[in-house]
Amino acid sequence: MSSNTQGQMGYMIQQTLQNKLRDMNIDREVVSLITQVIVDKNDESINNPTKYIGPRYSKKDIRPLSNKFNWKINTTLEKPLKKVVKDTQLRTFSSAFAA
């Protein structure tokens, strides 16, 4: 899921909750918190992804998906296989409020 999609979903949830509160005559504001993280571009895990995500796949099933979506697969640690992603260390955290 892209950050754009996540932001849109957050906004829809915010608006839906705000509308429901108004329907119930509850005078409260609802806000979304948008965050961004900055990681060190020299973090070793960028070139060596190790964090497993998603469902498990057999070798037969994961190869076509890996090729199609350019997934990184760690074949040495786990069977059945899973997609791996960067597990970078947080360097900086920033946020902005959206009403």
Short mmCIF file of the C-alpha atoms (twelve columns), coordinates in Angstrom:
data_MODEL
# 
_entry.id   MODEL 
# 
loop_
_atom_site.group_PDB 
_atom_site.id 
_atom_site.type_symbol 
_atom_site.label_atom_id 
_atom_site.label_alt_id 
_atom_site.label_comp_id 
_atom_site.label_asym_id 
_atom_site.label_seq_id 
_atom_site.Cartn_x 
_atom_site.Cartn_y 
_atom_site.Cartn_z 
_atom_site.pdbx_PDB_model_num 
ATOM 1  C CA . MET A 1  0.000   0.000   0.000   1 
ATOM 2  C CA . SER A 2  1.413   3.373   -0.920  1 
ATOM 3  C CA . SER A 3  1.670   6.322   1.436   1 
ATOM 4  C CA . ASN A 4  -0.760  8.216   -0.815  1 
ATOM 5  C CA . THR A 5  -3.370  5.473   -0.379  1 
ATOM 6  C CA . GLN A 6  -2.760  5.379   3.367   1 
ATOM 7  C CA . GLY A 7  -3.270  9.155   3.577   1 
ATOM 8  C CA . GLN A 8  -6.488  8.944   1.587   1 
ATOM 9  C CA . MET A 9  -7.786  6.161   3.812   1 
ATOM 10 C CA . GLY A 10 -6.934  8.176   6.930   1 
ATOM 11 C CA . TYR A 11 -8.819  11.166  5.574   1 
ATOM 12 C CA . MET A 12 -11.877 9.030   4.714   1 
ATOM 13 C CA . ILE A 13 -11.884 7.497   8.206   1 
ATOM 14 C CA . GLN A 14 -11.534 10.963  9.744   1 
ATOM 15 C CA . GLN A 15 -14.427 12.378  7.695   1 
ATOM 16 C CA . THR A 16 -16.666 9.359   8.342   1 
ATOM 17 C CA . LEU A 17 -16.074 9.552   12.082  1 
ATOM 18 C CA . GLN A 18 -16.610 13.334  12.098  1 
ATOM 19 C CA . ASN A 19 -19.910 12.922  10.205  1 
ATOM 20 C CA . LYS A 20 -21.110 10.193  12.574  1 
ATOM 21 C CA . LEU A 21 -20.320 12.334  15.618  1 
ATOM 22 C CA . ARG A 22 -22.290 15.229  14.097  1 
ATOM 23 C CA . ASP A 23 -25.230 12.872  13.389  1 
ATOM 24 C CA . MET A 24 -25.143 11.914  17.071  1 
ATOM 25 C CA . ASN A 25 -24.988 15.597  18.140  1 
ATOM 26 C CA . ILE A 26 -21.556 15.091  19.665  1 
ATOM 27 C CA . ASP A 27 -19.498 18.274  19.403  1 
ATOM 28 C CA . ARG A 28 -15.980 16.885  18.941  1 
ATOM 29 C CA . GLU A 29 -13.313 17.444  16.330  1 
ATOM 30 C CA . VAL A 30 -11.543 14.566  14.612  1 
ATOM 31 C CA . VAL A 31 -8.012  15.007  13.270  1 
ATOM 32 C CA . SER A 32 -5.578  12.920  11.254  1 
ATOM 33 C CA . LEU A 33 -1.923  12.667  12.211  1 
ATOM 34 C CA . ILE A 34 0.416   12.324  9.255   1 
ATOM 35 C CA . THR A 35 3.895   11.080  10.052  1 
ATOM 36 C CA . GLN A 36 7.085   10.658  8.091   1 
ATOM 37 C CA . VAL A 37 10.261  8.856   9.012   1 
ATOM 38 C CA . ILE A 38 13.751  9.472   7.730   1 
ATOM 39 C CA . VAL A 39 16.271  6.652   7.721   1 
ATOM 40 C CA . ASP A 40 20.009  6.656   7.209   1 
ATOM 41 C CA . LYS A 41 20.736  6.095   3.496   1 
ATOM 42 C CA . ASN A 42 23.804  4.092   4.545   1 
ATOM 43 C CA . ASP A 43 21.767  1.688   6.693   1 
ATOM 44 C CA . GLU A 44 23.007  -1.816  5.865   1 
ATOM 45 C CA . SER A 45 19.509  -3.285  5.782   1 
ATOM 46 C CA . ILE A 46 18.627  -1.274  2.653   1 
ATOM 47 C CA . ASN A 47 20.806  -3.619  0.592   1 
ATOM 48 C CA . ASN A 48 20.132  -6.678  2.739   1 
ATOM 49 C CA . PRO A 49 16.387  -6.923  3.496   1 
ATOM 50 C CA . THR A 50 15.554  -9.234  6.409   1 
ATOM 51 C CA . LYS A 51 12.069  -8.364  7.676   1 
ATOM 52 C CA . TYR A 52 9.532   -11.009 6.662   1 
ATOM 53 C CA . ILE A 53 6.106   -9.766  5.568   1 
ATOM 54 C CA . GLY A 54 2.983   -11.209 3.996   1 
ATOM 55 C CA . PRO A 55 1.834   -14.774 3.454   1 
ATOM 56 C CA . ARG A 56 4.050   -17.827 3.090   1 
ATOM 57 C CA . TYR A 57 4.683   -19.272 -0.375  1 
ATOM 58 C CA . SER A 58 6.146   -22.438 -1.828  1 
ATOM 59 C CA . LYS A 59 9.218   -22.064 -4.080  1 
ATOM 60 C CA . LYS A 60 7.039   -22.869 -7.081  1 
ATOM 61 C CA . ASP A 61 4.564   -20.082 -6.259  1 
ATOM 62 C CA . ILE A 62 6.938   -17.369 -5.065  1 
ATOM 63 C CA . ARG A 63 9.298   -17.251 -8.066  1 
ATOM 64 C CA . PRO A 64 6.731   -15.856 -10.566 1 
ATOM 65 C CA . LEU A 65 5.484   -13.331 -7.984  1 
ATOM 66 C CA . SER A 66 9.028   -12.302 -7.110  1 
ATOM 67 C CA . ASN A 67 9.812   -11.692 -10.772 1 
ATOM 68 C CA . LYS A 68 6.538   -9.911  -11.523 1 
ATOM 69 C CA . PHE A 69 6.634   -7.526  -8.535  1 
ATOM 70 C CA . ASN A 70 10.432  -7.303  -8.056  1 
ATOM 71 C CA . TRP A 71 10.171  -8.795  -4.558  1 
ATOM 72 C CA . LYS A 72 13.247  -9.719  -2.552  1 
ATOM 73 C CA . ILE A 73 13.042  -13.258 -1.184  1 
ATOM 74 C CA . ASN A 74 15.325  -14.668 1.477   1 
ATOM 75 C CA . THR A 75 15.628  -18.347 0.604   1 
ATOM 76 C CA . THR A 76 18.087  -19.309 3.330   1 
ATOM 77 C CA . LEU A 77 16.197  -18.613 6.542   1 
ATOM 78 C CA . GLU A 78 12.605  -19.771 6.316   1 
ATOM 79 C CA . LYS A 79 10.521  -22.436 4.628   1 
ATOM 80 C CA . PRO A 80 7.936   -21.950 3.242   1 
ATOM 81 C CA . LEU A 81 9.228   -18.713 1.789   1 
ATOM 82 C CA . LYS A 82 8.132   -15.148 2.530   1 
ATOM 83 C CA . LYS A 83 8.818   -11.764 1.012   1 
ATOM 84 C CA . VAL A 84 11.426  -9.691  2.857   1 
ATOM 85 C CA . VAL A 85 11.695  -5.913  3.094   1 
ATOM 86 C CA . LYS A 86 14.139  -3.402  4.517   1 
ATOM 87 C CA . ASP A 87 14.088  -3.201  8.304   1 
ATOM 88 C CA . THR A 88 15.847  0.143   8.659   1 
ATOM 89 C CA . GLN A 89 16.606  1.927   11.902  1 
ATOM 90 C CA . LEU A 90 14.641  5.108   12.522  1 
ATOM 91 C CA . ARG A 91 16.865  8.163   12.277  1 
ATOM 92 C CA . THR A 92 14.395  11.057  12.460  1 
ATOM 93 C CA . PHE A 93 10.681  11.323  13.063  1 
ATOM 94 C CA . SER A 94 8.496   14.221  11.988  1 
ATOM 95 C CA . SER A 95 4.790   14.839  11.900  1 
ATOM 96 C CA . ALA A 96 2.242   17.321  10.646  1 
ATOM 97 C CA . PHE A 97 -1.387  17.758  11.632  1 
ATOM 98 C CA . ALA A 98 -4.198  17.801  9.108   1 
ATOM 99 C CA . ALA A 99 -7.674  18.839  10.163  1 
# 
